[in-house]
């Protein structure tokens, strides 16, 4: 029996699939979100999230990701968005991330689960300690772990733990939604009552399970252009079945088209039909020095399918076994990843140190000049405002 036309998977060349993704990631134009403070919430809204990470051998990942798409980005713009305009908030996606505040209702169900389900990381947290800290913040105002000086210190039970028991209590109150992070200085977080921070008299209504599934799919379609089950459900394997059901329903309504990338036919993908009608010319030869936590890089399997580049994150690999370097940054030129550069910031000297440079594709003279210019801009960003 022949398959229905609407269910036929259309072939896409690797080049076209790659350009669809680059366009969705807004890496094919120089200043896709404009400039100034309002560019930050615009970028976060489009990308869906911007991952936060603690590693700071160069500027931390969230600032780096935003600079990649906002050339005039300043760290003060994120402070404006988080603490003044309150257009973004912090919570867990597949990792801790900045998320558009308008999407907060999709995370309220997860906050509720933290209240009702046990979690091994917080098994030793006394609920009384959580209530005490929430009460203190209600009475005294926002505080950080540095403001707590009456803890009885304990031995660490994990490299990422703290000797202050209050830190884990604060984190649990954050994940349950009693508290939110109202400000951040480096990796030091200031906690505030969530309702007071946002000025709510009544909380938004939590998204239903179906609305949450729709959110995951729509977020991926916006930020990725061409999607797969793996890319939509990255580190959320428990939702693959309902996401696939929603995809099938949209295919039947001709709102999505099944496609496969030549050379990777077993990996089913989908796109909005209008994207297949749009020409995808070769993008301009813009140079982007990318964070390993950039949305283009973080899903390694997808990256290899689209770019033929296998990025290795080696920060936790013994030095003798590293190939690309401790914190290698992929270098995107146009629609090719041509190099990986392991950089380290010498903050005292105000310079970037190239610890290792690995070419992964051939680059021409003009491309090498453009990479050097991009490195100069990146260095200015590291030590600027």
Secondary structure, 3 states (H helix, E strand, C coil): CCCCHHHCCEEECHHHHHHHHHHHCCCCCCCCCCCCCHHHHHHHHHHCCEECCCCCCCCCHHHHHHHHHCCCCCHHHHHHHHHHCCCEEEEECCCEEEEEHHHCHHHHHHHHHHHHCCCHHHCCCCHHHHHHHHHHHHHHCCEEHHHCCCCCCCCCCCCCCCCCHHHHHHHHHHHCCCEEEEEEECCEEEEEEHHHHHCCCCCCCCCCHHHHHHHHHHHHHHHHCCECHHHHCCCCHHHHHHHHHHHHHHHHCCCCEEEEECCEEEEEEEECHHHHCCCCCCCCCCEEECCCCCCCCCCHHHHHHHHCCCCCCCCCCCHHHCCCCCCEEEEEECCEEEEEEEEEEECCCCEEEEEEEEECCCCCHHHHHHHHHHHHHHHHHHCCC
